[in-house]
Amino acid sequence: MAVSTTQYKNIKPEHVEFLMFLDDNEIDVFDIDQVRTEYEKSIDINEMLENLCRQKMLHRIERGKYVRYSFRDPYTISNYLVSDGVVAYWSALNLHGMTEQISNTVFVQTAKQKQDKLVFNTQYKFVKVKSQKILGIEMHGYGNNAYRLSDMEKTIIDCFDLPQYGGEFPGIIRAFVSHRFSQQKLIKYGQSICNNAAIKRMGYIAELCDLPVKRFISFAKSKVTKTISKFDINGYNDGVIKTNWGLRLNIPEENIKEFKNY
């Protein structure tokens, strides 16, 4: 709904004009540099924004970054909190419908160092990775509310790469065996993460569950060396060794098959 001077009698006219500018351009979240570039008015921007925050027309999410007071979309906000941020891991699993497990944390992949942050009672977890790992990005939403999201294949690769950010391990396995993926993308993203153990786990699961990804399985087998990796990275260092996969099954094979129904 567009604002008007009659609705906001206690707000300075020039500040109401700015709110109308936000409405006209459908801007819900912005940084101060964006305003200085796009809002062609001679006005003290800092003073105006702080005044509008005091009057609960805007909310400052961190220094120099603001949202309309009623705007709460956590995924759009996450992309403004860090410039290269991509919604990933558990959050992306949810958005792609690959898990029913719910987290109150928004997981954001970034190549920048960024402290975790609480905004509007939503916790943001920033996972720093090498820039080569940031690929496979889709744009969701539209206009000012658009945000970057890892695609399905990159999401599942990321969750095997850093499972501590993907929810419970059985849920990650279930997401992998219950959905169809592009083998070309799995191989491309698998090469980017430089984590042979993660790729071996995925290849073993794919072969065990007879998934229709033979090219990916062959790619995964090419990552097998003499190094023996634990199947569950957080599990005990015991169990049967699958030499053809270089994995120690610290979870019984019959249990792994059952994760499909987790």
Secondary structure, DSSP 4 states (H G I P E B T S, - for coil): ----TTT-TTS-HHHHHHHHHHHHTT-SEEEHHHHHHH----S-HHHHHHHHHHTTSEEEEETTEEEETT---HHHHHHHHSTT-EE-HHHHHHHTTS-----SEEEEEESS----EEETTEEEEEEE--GGG---EEEES-GGG-EEEE-HHHHHHHHHHSGGGSS-HHHHHHHHHTS---HHHHHHHHHHHT-HHHHHHHHHHHHHTT-S-HHHHHHHHTT--S--EESSTTS-S-SEEETTTTEEESS-HHHHHHGGG-
